[in-house]
Amino acid sequence: MNPRPLWHLIEPIHAVVYYAPEVFTEFAALGYRVETRWPSYFALRGAPLGAVGATTITSAYYSFSPAMVAEHVPAAWRVADPNAVLAARVRGVDAALRSLLGSDVESPELAEAAGLARRAAEAAVTAGRPLAAANAELPWPDAPHLALWHAATILREHRGDGHIAALLTAGLDPTEALVSFAAVGAAPRAVFDSRGWTADQWDAAADRLRGRGLLATDGTATAPGQALRDEVERITDESAAGPWAALGPAVGRFAQLTAPFTMRIATSGLLPTQSTLGIRR
């Protein structure tokens, strides 16, 4: 059972929270600046951890520049406390999914998908996975479309925490992780600029990778560089498989049920065509 296609199914459902205008409306009402997504991003993704500082957020997110995180944390908690943020994100996601999925939010298919997603999420082992654990501690929403979103959030953070472990195993620091990912064609370098690293920091990371024989002079991955990234993805997939294995044969039913909802979201124009995750719309 390959967990990667299942991740591709749940990621757009989770990502609604970062891009939906309904979510921005809720955060603007709390007092956040919403002309860019970053002030609300650091609040809404970090709120399950509590009112933690920039060092903790930087550690948990891994790929963001500490300077960028410090622009928004702890300032985010002076605008609204984590409990208010968590309530706002649920309200925003509720409105967004109702807009995107229409009457399907009340369908038996979505309710069944949500039940299976919850089974998978509750089977996720969260030891050593702080973002997955923080979201898993939150109460489950009653509405099926919100339960599906909550499960998707736990499962994608579970995968992301495991991905960081894979990067650490490969000896790739946060900047090197992005440079090496761009080098294998995951997305253009400009997409990774959203993580806040300076040109000098990017170039220094590229020099370190070239020193290890992982990066060619033109910025593309060498054969060993490609092999290392392939190994990172293999470890990531392997460590993300447990929750899905808990569904047994029902994992196919989950995919069948969820694909139409994911497709509606992915083709709505809400999500970017490229991201630092390497998933194209």
Summary of the structure (lengths in Angstrom):
residues: 281
radius of gyration: 18.6
end to end distance: 23.2
largest distance: 55.6
contacts: 920
relative contact order: 0.15
helix: 72%
strand: 1%
